[in-house]
Amino acid sequence: MNRLTSFSTRSGVPVARMSLLAVLVLSTSALAQPAGLPEFEVERLEFNPSGAGSLLINSGQLLPGGRFRLGLIGHYENKPLTPELIDPAEDDGFREVVVVNHRTTGHLVAAYGLGDTLEVGLQVPLLLSQEQGNVSNSAFGAPEGGFKLGTPIANIALGIMQQSESFPVDLAAGVSVGLPLGSPDSLARENSLRATPRIMVGRETEGLRAGFEIGADLRPRVAIGAGDNSEAYNRLRLGVGVSSVGEGVRYEANVLMWLPFGREFLAAETLVGVRGPLSDTFEVFAMGGMGFGDTLGTPDFRVLMGMAFGGMPPKCVAGARHTPSQCPDLDDDNDGVKNRDDACPTDGGKVDAKGCPLKDEDKDGVEDVADKCPAVAGAATAAGCPDQDGDGVQDSEDKCPALKGPADRNGCPDQDGDGLDDSADKCPAEAGPVDRQGCPAKDADNDGLLDENDACPSEAGLPELKGCPAKDSDNDTLADHLDNCPSEAGPANNQGCPAAQKQLVAIKQDRIEIKDMVYFDSGKSSIQARSNTLLDQMAKVLNEHPEIVKVVIEGHTDDRGPADFNRTLSQQRAEAVREYLAKKGVAMDRMEPKGYGPDRPVQPNTTAAGRAANRRVDFLTRYADDVPQAQ
């Protein structure tokens, strides 16, 4: 194991004085090496009893009420106890000794959910073997091996919040308590209680779960050896774990760190593992990793293998591995009956109220309970009875069994097929809607508007001109209804106005497009003077085009600032534009202001240009009230 410190940083004693001290120490064996080992628990690794997410890191996810998990783990550690002794023969005045070279332990781990917010757990270690390293028995007194009880650990965890749409993580608090019941001769018991209070946080995303623990290992102070790495005392405990989620093989990676409150050094371990299910409730797993730092209880490496029964319930999602009874709110056979109410939860298709398949004696697709002719194959449209013409009226009740007709006419056809009985049809040979007494709608000029709604029924025209054709009074190739200056010739790219009159608005089919912005004072609805020219042109266009019966003035903002404030501000700005146009002669009832705030962006709000584009005023138009059009 790599030593993390130098002689000068650990002792602070000059070399000459250290050499003298070493001679004195070596002359008295009681001072050089203690005649025995203190009561001390070598093992520092704790497990996550529920196994939810990670095997080591509790990520705030607790077992639901009534659920349990029972695990058995085999655990090997290499060189978990390597303190230092004073040795002048070494370059830095210290010699590392291996008190425990190999250590093998079995762990029984259990957890149980009490309600949905409380979990209790127990970890019971049993020391199976322990091999001493390069230290004589007379120096420390060799730690015993064999079958010895280790320090049992009781766990309790309280759920605070669960991950949801309104809260991003699982959050829990808990404490583990090490009971002084192990074997003192095997380095498997503290001389008093030890505790580790902690906060656990976790979040699950698609395919992964991450967890974080922060806590404090509170334990009695113990010193073995002479170096700064030879003391165990209170430490801050940090743990981070990432694991895959799902039904099959899962993987995880964990990092554990201990930050000392005393003079010992930082220690850390990294462990990775794999877990595989053998059934819905039984899994096996393996894990291994390296230790960093030479503080007491930190091995060079450790390896774990085990199995567990029970644990978190299966994911209740369609297609996941579970039994119907484990997920009562699902409908596994897709028959419309939830598992809890389904007497035949794995038999789908057409079912009765209890979820069991319905009988169909004549195999016509109509179940016997709904089949009026259960022994004779028929049509579903005729309640399972024969229906020669397929009109939904069974042959025994159809006055025209070979000709398709509606049921309300006893299966006989409607001559023109317009759904109106011929006796009530004023145009029986010509199909027409019922509200026109069976006569068709007419559109003589084929412009899409019915004659009764067409202002020019004999001339094809545009819907926005009530069916009349477009005109070009000034012969400048731009139709009057799109021309800002319909009585003055001008180029089309200047909206039909003379070139000297630069146009800032353009009439489109559903809107009046502006070629500049309407500028307002920041955070206010007052219009800046530089927008007057644009709005004056807007008023002129509206006053000269009465065919535009309505203009909706929409105010929009970017997403900076409170959304409700922006909606109110955009409404006030739209109203300010309406007030300005009304002062220029546009009738108030032709204008409707609407403020949408940040709700309808035209570009992403992630750039300055995008936000500028979203701060806008739009003018949407309607040319005439809705009228029926020809089909």
C-alpha positions as CSV (number, residue, x, y, z in Angstrom):
1,M,0.0,0.0,0.0
2,N,1.4,3.4,-0.9
3,R,2.2,5.7,2.0
4,L,0.4,9.0,1.5
5,T,2.7,11.2,3.8
6,S,6.4,11.9,4.4
7,F,8.2,11.6,7.7
8,S,8.3,15.4,8.1
9,T,4.6,15.9,7.7
10,R,3.6,13.2,10.1
11,S,5.8,13.6,13.1
12,G,7.2,17.1,13.0
13,V,10.2,15.7,15.0
14,P,13.7,16.5,13.6
15,V,15.7,13.4,12.5
16,A,18.3,13.6,15.2
17,R,15.8,13.8,18.0
18,M,13.8,11.1,16.3
19,S,16.8,8.8,16.2
20,L,17.4,9.3,19.9
21,L,13.7,8.8,20.6
22,A,13.9,5.6,18.6
23,V,16.8,4.2,20.7
24,L,14.9,4.9,23.9
25,V,11.7,3.4,22.5
26,L,13.4,0.3,21.2
27,S,15.1,-0.2,24.6
28,T,11.8,-0.6,26.3
29,S,9.5,-3.0,24.5
30,A,6.4,-1.7,26.3
31,L,7.0,1.7,24.7
32,A,8.1,0.5,21.2
33,Q,5.2,-1.8,20.6
34,P,2.1,-2.2,22.7
35,A,1.8,-5.5,24.4
36,G,-1.6,-6.3,22.7
37,L,-4.3,-4.8,20.6
38,P,-7.1,-2.5,21.8
39,E,-10.8,-3.3,21.3
40,F,-11.2,-2.2,17.7
41,E,-13.5,-3.1,14.7
42,V,-11.4,-3.4,11.6
43,E,-14.4,-3.5,9.2
44,R,-15.6,-0.1,8.0
45,L,-17.7,-1.1,5.1
46,E,-21.5,-1.0,5.5
47,F,-24.1,-2.3,3.1
48,N,-27.4,-0.7,1.9
49,P,-29.8,-3.2,3.5
50,S,-32.6,-2.7,1.0
51,G,-30.4,-3.0,-2.0
52,A,-32.4,-0.3,-3.8
53,G,-30.2,1.2,-6.5
54,S,-26.8,0.5,-5.1
55,L,-25.6,-2.4,-2.9
56,L,-23.6,0.1,-0.8
57,I,-25.0,3.7,-1.2
58,N,-28.6,4.4,0.0
59,S,-30.0,6.9,-2.5
60,G,-33.1,7.8,-0.5
61,Q,-35.3,5.0,-1.9
62,L,-36.9,2.9,0.8
63,L,-38.7,-0.4,0.8
64,P,-42.5,0.0,0.6
65,G,-44.5,-1.1,3.6
66,G,-44.6,-4.8,4.1
67,R,-41.6,-5.5,1.7
68,F,-38.4,-7.1,3.0
69,R,-35.0,-8.1,1.7
70,L,-32.7,-10.8,3.0
71,G,-29.1,-11.1,1.8
72,L,-26.1,-13.3,2.4
73,I,-22.7,-11.9,1.4
74,G,-19.2,-13.4,1.3
75,H,-16.5,-10.8,1.7
76,Y,-12.7,-10.9,1.4
77,E,-10.3,-8.1,2.4
78,N,-6.6,-7.8,1.6
79,K,-4.4,-6.0,4.2
80,P,-7.1,-4.1,6.0
81,L,-4.9,-3.3,9.0
82,T,-1.4,-2.0,8.4
83,P,-0.3,0.5,11.1
84,E,3.2,1.9,11.4
85,L,5.9,1.5,14.1
86,I,8.9,3.7,14.8
87,D,12.0,2.2,13.1
88,P,15.2,4.3,12.8
89,A,16.4,1.9,10.1
90,E,13.8,3.1,7.7
91,D,14.4,6.3,5.7
92,D,11.5,8.1,7.3
93,G,11.8,6.6,10.7
94,F,8.7,4.4,10.4
95,R,8.1,0.8,9.5
96,E,4.7,-0.5,8.2
97,V,3.5,-3.7,9.8
98,V,0.7,-5.9,8.5
99,V,-1.4,-6.8,11.5
100,V,-4.1,-8.4,9.4
101,N,-3.0,-9.8,6.0
102,H,-6.2,-11.6,4.9
103,R,-9.7,-11.4,6.4
104,T,-12.8,-13.2,5.2
105,T,-16.3,-12.5,6.6
106,G,-19.8,-13.6,6.0
107,H,-22.6,-11.0,6.3
108,L,-26.3,-11.6,6.9
109,V,-28.2,-8.4,5.8
110,A,-31.9,-7.8,6.2
111,A,-34.3,-4.9,5.7
112,Y,-38.0,-4.4,6.2
113,G,-40.3,-1.5,5.2
114,L,-42.6,-0.2,7.9
115,G,-45.2,1.9,6.0
116,D,-43.9,3.8,3.0
117,T,-41.6,6.2,4.8
118,L,-39.7,4.0,7.4
119,E,-37.2,1.3,6.9
120,V,-35.3,-0.8,9.4
121,G,-32.3,-3.0,8.7
122,L,-29.8,-5.2,10.4
123,Q,-26.3,-6.4,9.3
124,V,-24.7,-9.3,11.2
125,P,-21.1,-10.1,10.3
126,L,-19.5,-13.5,11.1
127,L,-15.7,-13.6,10.8
128,L,-14.7,-16.8,9.0
129,S,-10.9,-16.5,8.8
130,Q,-8.2,-13.9,9.6
131,E,-4.5,-14.2,8.9
132,Q,-1.8,-12.2,10.6
133,G,0.9,-10.5,8.5
134,N,4.5,-9.5,9.3
135,V,4.1,-8.7,13.0
136,S,5.2,-11.0,15.8
137,N,2.7,-12.3,18.3
138,S,4.6,-10.7,21.1
139,A,4.4,-7.3,19.6
140,F,0.7,-6.9,19.3
141,G,-0.8,-10.2,20.2
142,A,-2.1,-11.9,17.1
143,P,-5.8,-11.3,16.3
144,E,-7.8,-14.5,16.4
145,G,-9.4,-16.0,13.4
146,G,-12.0,-18.7,13.1
147,F,-15.8,-18.3,13.5
148,K,-16.2,-15.1,15.5
149,L,-19.1,-12.6,15.7
150,G,-18.4,-9.2,14.3
151,T,-20.0,-5.9,15.2
152,P,-23.8,-6.1,14.4
153,I,-25.2,-2.9,12.8
154,A,-28.8,-1.7,13.2
155,N,-30.1,0.7,10.5
156,I,-33.1,2.9,10.4
157,A,-34.1,5.3,7.6
158,L,-36.9,7.8,7.3
159,G,-38.2,8.9,3.9
160,I,-38.6,12.7,3.7
161,M,-39.6,13.3,0.0
162,Q,-40.1,11.1,-3.0
163,Q,-39.1,11.9,-6.6
164,S,-42.0,13.3,-8.5
165,E,-42.9,16.0,-11.1
166,S,-42.8,18.6,-8.3
167,F,-39.7,17.3,-6.4
168,P,-36.6,16.2,-8.4
169,V,-35.1,13.7,-6.0
170,D,-35.7,11.1,-3.3
171,L,-34.6,12.4,0.1
172,A,-34.2,10.4,3.3
173,A,-32.4,10.6,6.6
174,G,-31.1,7.7,8.7
175,V,-28.6,6.4,11.2
176,S,-26.7,3.1,11.6
177,V,-25.6,2.0,15.0
178,G,-22.7,-0.5,15.6
179,L,-23.4,-2.6,18.7
180,P,-20.4,-3.6,20.9
181,L,-21.3,-7.3,20.7
182,G,-18.5,-8.8,18.5
183,S,-15.3,-10.6,19.4
184,P,-12.7,-8.3,21.0
185,D,-9.9,-10.8,20.4
186,S,-10.6,-10.8,16.6
187,L,-10.6,-7.0,16.0
188,A,-14.3,-7.3,15.6
189,R,-15.8,-5.0,18.4
190,E,-15.5,-1.4,19.5
191,N,-15.3,-0.7,23.2
192,S,-18.6,1.3,23.0
193,L,-21.4,2.1,20.6
194,R,-20.6,3.7,17.3
195,A,-23.0,5.5,15.1
196,T,-23.2,7.0,11.6
197,P,-26.1,9.5,11.0
198,R,-26.5,10.4,7.4
199,I,-28.6,12.2,4.7
200,M,-29.4,10.2,1.5
201,V,-30.3,11.7,-1.8
202,G,-31.0,10.0,-5.1
203,R,-32.5,10.6,-8.5
204,E,-33.6,8.1,-11.2
205,T,-33.6,8.9,-14.9
206,E,-34.0,6.8,-18.0
207,G,-31.9,3.7,-17.4
208,L,-29.8,5.1,-14.5
209,R,-30.1,5.9,-10.8
210,A,-27.6,8.1,-8.9
211,G,-27.3,8.3,-5.2
212,F,-25.3,10.5,-2.7
213,E,-24.8,10.0,1.1
214,I,-23.2,12.4,3.5
215,G,-22.8,11.4,7.1
216,A,-20.4,11.2,10.1
217,D,-18.7,8.1,11.5
218,L,-18.9,8.7,15.3
219,R,-16.7,6.2,17.1
220,P,-14.3,5.9,20.1
221,R,-10.8,7.0,19.5
222,V,-8.3,4.1,19.0
223,A,-4.6,4.2,18.2
224,I,-2.5,1.3,16.9
225,G,1.1,2.0,16.2
226,A,3.0,5.3,16.0
227,G,2.2,7.0,12.7
228,D,-0.5,9.5,11.9
229,N,-2.2,6.8,9.9
230,S,-2.5,4.6,13.0
231,E,-5.4,6.3,14.6
232,A,-9.2,5.8,14.1
233,Y,-11.6,8.4,15.3
234,N,-14.6,10.5,14.1
235,R,-14.7,11.0,10.3
236,L,-17.0,12.6,7.7
237,R,-18.4,10.0,5.4
238,L,-19.2,10.7,1.7
239,G,-20.6,8.2,-0.7
240,V,-21.6,8.5,-4.4
241,G,-23.1,5.6,-6.4
242,V,-24.4,5.3,-10.0
243,S,-26.3,2.1,-11.0
244,S,-28.3,0.9,-14.0
245,V,-31.9,0.1,-13.6
246,G,-34.1,-2.4,-15.3
247,E,-35.1,-6.1,-15.2
248,G,-32.0,-7.8,-16.4
249,V,-28.3,-7.6,-15.5
250,R,-27.5,-4.4,-13.7
251,Y,-24.2,-2.6,-13.1
252,E,-23.1,-0.1,-10.5
253,A,-20.1,2.0,-9.5
254,N,-19.5,3.5,-6.0
255,V,-17.0,5.8,-4.5
256,L,-16.6,6.1,-0.7
257,M,-14.5,8.7,1.1
258,W,-13.7,9.3,4.7
259,L,-12.4,12.8,5.8
260,P,-10.9,12.7,9.3
261,F,-11.8,15.0,12.1
262,G,-8.5,14.1,13.8
263,R,-4.9,13.7,12.7
264,E,-5.3,10.6,10.5
265,F,-5.4,10.9,6.7
266,L,-8.1,10.9,4.1
267,A,-9.2,7.4,2.9
268,A,-11.2,6.3,-0.1
269,E,-12.5,3.2,-1.8
270,T,-13.9,2.6,-5.3
271,L,-16.0,-0.5,-5.9
272,V,-17.8,-1.7,-9.0
273,G,-20.4,-4.5,-9.2
274,V,-22.8,-6.5,-11.2
275,R,-26.2,-7.9,-10.3
276,G,-28.2,-10.6,-12.1
277,P,-31.8,-11.8,-11.4
278,L,-32.5,-15.5,-11.1
279,S,-36.2,-14.9,-10.6
280,D,-38.7,-12.1,-9.8
281,T,-37.5,-12.1,-6.2
282,F,-34.0,-13.7,-6.2
283,E,-30.7,-12.2,-7.3
284,V,-27.0,-12.9,-7.2
285,F,-24.3,-10.2,-7.3
286,A,-20.5,-9.6,-7.1
287,M,-18.5,-6.5,-6.4
288,G,-14.8,-5.6,-6.0
289,G,-12.7,-2.5,-5.7
290,M,-9.5,-0.8,-4.5
291,G,-8.7,1.1,-1.3
292,F,-6.7,4.3,-1.3
293,G,-4.9,5.6,1.8
294,D,-3.4,3.6,4.6
295,T,-5.7,4.5,7.5
296,L,-6.9,1.7,9.8
297,G,-9.6,-0.4,8.2
298,T,-8.8,0.6,4.6
299,P,-7.8,-2.6,2.6
300,D,-5.6,-2.7,-0.5
301,F,-8.6,-4.3,-2.2
302,R,-11.8,-6.2,-1.3
303,V,-14.1,-8.6,-3.2
304,L,-17.7,-9.4,-2.4
305,M,-20.1,-12.0,-3.7
306,G,-23.6,-12.8,-2.5
307,M,-27.3,-13.4,-3.1
308,A,-30.5,-11.8,-1.9
309,F,-34.2,-12.6,-1.7
310,G,-36.9,-10.0,-1.9
311,G,-36.3,-6.3,-2.1
312,M,-37.9,-3.6,-4.2
313,P,-41.1,-4.5,-6.1
314,P,-41.0,-5.0,-9.8
315,K,-41.6,-2.0,-12.1
316,C,-45.3,-2.0,-13.0
317,V,-45.1,-1.0,-16.6
318,A,-46.5,-2.7,-19.7
319,G,-44.2,-5.5,-20.8
320,A,-42.1,-5.6,-17.6
321,R,-41.4,-8.9,-15.8
322,H,-44.0,-9.3,-13.1
323,T,-47.1,-11.3,-12.2
324,P,-50.6,-9.8,-12.5
325,S,-51.0,-9.9,-8.7
326,Q,-47.8,-7.8,-8.2
327,C,-49.2,-5.1,-10.5
328,P,-53.0,-4.9,-9.8
329,D,-53.4,-1.6,-11.6
330,L,-52.1,-2.8,-14.9
331,D,-54.1,-4.6,-17.6
332,D,-51.6,-7.3,-18.7
333,D,-53.8,-8.9,-21.3
334,N,-55.1,-5.6,-22.7
335,D,-58.7,-6.6,-22.4
336,G,-59.9,-3.4,-20.7
337,V,-60.1,-5.1,-17.2
338,K,-57.4,-4.3,-14.7
339,N,-55.5,-7.2,-13.2
340,R,-57.2,-6.7,-9.8
341,D,-60.6,-7.2,-11.3
342,D,-59.7,-9.7,-14.0
343,A,-60.6,-13.4,-13.3
344,C,-58.5,-14.4,-16.4
345,P,-55.7,-11.8,-16.2
346,T,-53.6,-13.5,-18.9
347,D,-56.4,-14.3,-21.4
348,G,-57.3,-11.2,-23.4
349,G,-59.5,-10.6,-26.5
350,K,-63.2,-10.1,-26.1
351,V,-64.1,-10.7,-22.5
352,D,-67.0,-10.5,-20.1
353,A,-67.2,-8.2,-17.1
354,K,-64.8,-10.4,-15.2
355,G,-62.1,-10.4,-17.9
356,C,-62.7,-13.9,-19.2
357,P,-63.1,-14.7,-22.9
358,L,-66.6,-14.6,-24.3
359,K,-68.2,-17.6,-26.1
360,D,-69.2,-17.4,-29.8
361,E,-70.9,-20.6,-30.9
362,D,-71.4,-19.7,-34.6
363,K,-67.9,-18.1,-34.9
364,D,-69.3,-14.9,-36.5
365,G,-67.4,-12.5,-34.2
366,V,-70.6,-11.7,-32.2
367,E,-70.5,-13.1,-28.7
368,D,-73.4,-15.3,-27.8
369,V,-74.6,-12.9,-25.1
370,A,-75.1,-10.2,-27.8
371,D,-76.0,-12.5,-30.7
372,K,-79.7,-12.6,-31.7
373,C,-79.0,-15.6,-33.9
374,P,-76.3,-17.5,-31.8
375,A,-76.6,-20.7,-33.9
376,V,-76.4,-19.0,-37.3
377,A,-73.4,-17.0,-38.5
378,G,-74.4,-13.5,-39.3
379,A,-73.1,-9.9,-39.4
380,A,-72.1,-7.8,-36.4
381,T,-74.0,-4.9,-37.9
382,A,-77.2,-7.0,-37.7
383,A,-76.6,-8.3,-34.1
384,G,-75.2,-11.6,-35.4
385,C,-78.0,-12.4,-37.7
386,P,-77.8,-12.9,-41.5
387,D,-77.7,-9.6,-43.5
388,Q,-77.5,-10.2,-47.2
389,D,-77.1,-6.6,-48.3
390,G,-75.0,-5.6,-45.3
391,D,-77.1,-2.6,-44.5
392,G,-77.3,-3.4,-40.8
393,V,-80.9,-4.6,-41.0
394,Q,-81.2,-8.4,-40.6
395,D,-82.8,-10.2,-43.5
396,S,-85.9,-11.2,-41.5
397,E,-86.8,-7.5,-40.9
398,D,-85.4,-6.0,-44.2
399,K,-88.1,-5.1,-46.7
400,C,-85.4,-4.8,-49.3
401,P,-83.0,-7.7,-48.3
402,A,-81.0,-7.5,-51.6
403,L,-80.7,-3.7,-51.6
404,K,-78.9,-1.7,-49.1
405,G,-81.0,0.8,-47.2
406,P,-81.2,2.6,-43.9
407,A,-82.8,0.9,-40.9
408,D,-85.3,3.7,-40.4
409,R,-86.7,3.0,-43.9
410,N,-86.9,-0.7,-43.1
411,G,-83.7,-1.4,-45.1
412,C,-84.9,0.2,-48.4
413,P,-82.6,2.7,-50.2
414,D,-82.9,6.4,-50.5
415,Q,-83.1,7.2,-54.3
416,D,-80.6,10.1,-54.3
417,G,-78.7,8.8,-51.2
418,D,-78.9,12.1,-49.3
419,G,-80.3,10.5,-46.2
420,L,-83.8,12.1,-46.7
421,D,-86.8,10.0,-47.3
422,D,-88.0,10.5,-50.9
423,S,-91.5,11.5,-49.7
424,A,-90.0,14.5,-47.8
425,D,-87.3,15.2,-50.4
426,K,-88.0,18.3,-52.6
427,C,-85.3,17.1,-55.0
428,P,-85.6,13.3,-54.8
429,A,-83.4,12.7,-57.8
430,E,-80.7,15.2,-56.7
431,A,-78.8,14.7,-53.5
432,G,-78.9,17.6,-51.0
433,P,-78.6,18.2,-47.3
434,V,-81.5,17.8,-44.9
435,D,-81.4,21.4,-43.9
436,R,-82.0,22.3,-47.6
437,Q,-84.9,19.8,-47.8
438,G,-82.8,17.5,-49.9
439,C,-81.8,20.0,-52.6
440,P,-78.2,20.6,-53.4
441,A,-76.3,23.9,-52.6
442,K,-75.4,25.9,-55.7
443,D,-72.2,27.7,-56.6
444,A,-72.8,29.0,-60.1
445,D,-69.4,30.6,-60.5
446,N,-67.5,27.7,-58.8
447,D,-65.5,30.1,-56.5
448,G,-66.2,28.1,-53.3
449,L,-69.0,30.3,-52.0
450,L,-72.6,29.4,-52.1
451,D,-74.7,31.7,-54.3
452,E,-76.7,33.0,-51.3
453,N,-73.5,34.1,-49.6
454,D,-71.7,35.3,-52.8
455,A,-71.8,39.1,-53.5
456,C,-70.9,38.3,-57.1
457,P,-72.7,34.9,-57.7
458,S,-72.0,34.9,-61.5
459,E,-68.3,35.9,-61.3
460,A,-65.7,33.7,-59.7
461,G,-64.0,35.6,-56.9
462,L,-62.1,35.4,-53.6
463,P,-63.5,34.5,-50.2
464,E,-61.9,37.6,-48.7
465,L,-63.8,39.7,-51.2
466,K,-67.1,37.9,-50.5
467,G,-66.9,36.0,-53.8
468,C,-66.1,39.0,-56.0
469,P,-63.0,39.1,-58.3
470,A,-59.9,41.0,-57.4
471,K,-59.5,44.4,-59.1
472,D,-56.5,46.6,-59.9
473,S,-57.8,50.2,-60.1
474,D,-54.3,51.8,-60.6
475,N,-53.1,49.0,-63.1
476,D,-49.9,48.5,-61.2
477,T,-50.2,44.7,-61.2
478,L,-51.1,44.5,-57.5
479,A,-54.7,43.8,-56.7
480,D,-56.6,46.5,-54.8
481,H,-57.2,44.3,-51.7
482,L,-53.4,43.8,-51.4
483,D,-52.4,47.3,-52.5
484,N,-51.5,49.9,-49.8
485,C,-52.2,52.6,-52.4
486,P,-55.0,51.2,-54.5
487,S,-55.6,54.5,-56.4
488,E,-51.9,55.3,-57.0
489,A,-49.6,53.2,-59.1
490,G,-46.5,51.9,-57.6
491,P,-44.1,48.9,-57.7
492,A,-45.3,45.6,-56.2
493,N,-42.2,45.4,-53.9
494,N,-43.4,48.7,-52.3
495,Q,-46.9,47.3,-51.8
496,G,-48.3,49.2,-54.8
497,C,-47.3,52.7,-53.5
498,P,-45.0,55.1,-55.3
499,A,-41.4,54.4,-54.6
500,A,-40.9,57.6,-52.7
501,Q,-43.4,56.4,-50.1
502,K,-41.5,53.6,-48.5
503,Q,-44.0,51.1,-47.1
504,L,-43.5,49.4,-43.7
505,V,-46.6,47.2,-43.8
506,A,-47.7,44.6,-46.3
507,I,-51.2,43.0,-46.7
508,K,-51.1,39.2,-46.7
509,Q,-53.9,36.7,-46.9
510,D,-54.3,36.3,-43.1
511,R,-52.2,39.1,-41.6
512,I,-50.7,42.5,-42.1
513,E,-47.0,42.0,-42.1
514,I,-44.8,44.8,-40.6
515,K,-41.3,45.4,-41.9
516,D,-40.1,47.0,-38.7
517,M,-40.9,46.6,-35.0
518,V,-43.3,48.5,-32.8
519,Y,-41.0,49.9,-30.1
520,F,-42.1,50.5,-26.5
521,D,-40.3,51.9,-23.5
522,S,-38.6,49.2,-21.5
523,G,-41.1,47.4,-19.2
524,K,-43.9,49.8,-20.2
525,S,-46.7,50.0,-22.7
526,S,-45.9,53.5,-23.9
527,I,-45.1,53.5,-27.7
528,Q,-41.9,55.2,-28.8
529,A,-42.1,58.0,-31.4
530,R,-40.0,56.1,-33.9
531,S,-42.9,53.7,-34.4
532,N,-45.3,56.4,-35.4
533,T,-44.6,56.1,-39.1
534,L,-45.3,52.4,-39.1
535,L,-48.5,52.7,-37.2
536,D,-49.7,55.7,-39.3
537,Q,-49.3,53.4,-42.4
538,M,-51.2,50.6,-40.6
539,A,-54.1,53.0,-39.8
540,K,-54.1,54.2,-43.5
541,V,-54.2,50.6,-44.8
542,L,-57.0,49.6,-42.5
543,N,-59.1,52.8,-43.3
544,E,-58.6,52.2,-47.0
545,H,-59.5,48.5,-46.9
546,P,-62.9,48.1,-45.3
547,E,-63.0,44.5,-46.6
548,I,-60.7,43.7,-43.6
549,V,-63.5,43.4,-41.0
550,K,-61.3,42.5,-38.1
551,V,-57.7,42.8,-37.1
552,V,-56.4,41.0,-34.0
553,I,-53.5,42.9,-32.4
554,E,-51.2,40.4,-30.7
555,G,-48.6,41.4,-28.1
556,H,-45.7,39.0,-27.4
557,T,-42.6,39.1,-25.1
558,D,-39.5,36.9,-24.6
559,D,-39.3,34.6,-21.5
560,R,-37.3,36.9,-19.3
561,G,-39.1,38.0,-16.1
562,P,-42.2,36.6,-14.5
563,A,-44.6,35.1,-17.1
564,D,-47.7,36.7,-15.6
565,F,-46.1,40.1,-15.6
566,N,-45.2,39.6,-19.3
567,R,-48.7,38.6,-20.2
568,T,-50.2,41.6,-18.6
569,L,-47.5,43.9,-20.2
570,S,-48.1,42.4,-23.6
571,Q,-51.9,42.9,-23.2
572,Q,-51.4,46.5,-22.2
573,R,-49.1,47.1,-25.2
574,A,-51.6,45.6,-27.6
575,E,-54.3,47.9,-26.2
576,A,-51.9,50.9,-26.6
577,V,-51.6,50.0,-30.3
578,R,-55.3,49.8,-30.6
579,E,-55.7,53.2,-28.9
580,Y,-53.2,54.7,-31.3
581,L,-54.9,53.3,-34.4
582,A,-58.3,54.4,-33.1
583,K,-57.0,58.0,-32.9
584,K,-56.1,57.7,-36.6
585,G,-59.7,56.8,-37.5
586,V,-59.8,53.0,-37.3
587,A,-63.0,51.9,-35.7
588,M,-62.5,50.3,-32.3
589,D,-64.8,47.4,-33.0
590,R,-62.6,46.3,-35.9
591,M,-59.6,45.8,-33.5
592,E,-59.2,43.1,-30.8
593,P,-56.1,43.3,-28.6
594,K,-54.6,40.1,-27.1
595,G,-51.5,39.7,-25.0
596,Y,-49.8,36.3,-24.9
597,G,-46.6,37.2,-23.0
598,P,-43.9,34.5,-23.6
599,D,-46.4,31.8,-24.5
600,R,-45.9,31.9,-28.3
601,P,-42.3,32.3,-29.2
602,V,-41.2,32.3,-32.9
603,Q,-37.6,31.6,-32.1
604,P,-35.8,30.0,-29.1
605,N,-35.2,32.3,-26.2
606,T,-31.6,31.1,-25.9
607,T,-30.0,33.9,-27.9
608,A,-30.3,37.7,-27.9
609,A,-31.5,37.6,-31.5
610,G,-34.1,35.0,-30.6
611,R,-35.4,37.0,-27.7
612,A,-35.5,40.1,-29.8
613,A,-37.6,38.3,-32.4
614,N,-40.0,37.1,-29.8
615,R,-40.6,40.7,-28.5
616,R,-43.1,41.6,-31.3
617,V,-46.6,42.8,-32.2
618,D,-48.5,40.8,-34.8
619,F,-51.6,41.9,-36.8
620,L,-53.9,39.0,-37.9
621,T,-56.8,39.8,-40.2
622,R,-60.2,38.4,-41.0
623,Y,-62.0,39.5,-44.2
624,A,-65.6,38.4,-43.6
625,D,-67.7,36.6,-41.1
626,D,-67.7,32.9,-41.5
627,V,-70.1,31.8,-44.3
628,P,-70.9,28.3,-45.6
629,Q,-68.8,27.4,-48.7
630,A,-69.6,25.1,-51.5
631,Q,-68.5,21.5,-51.1
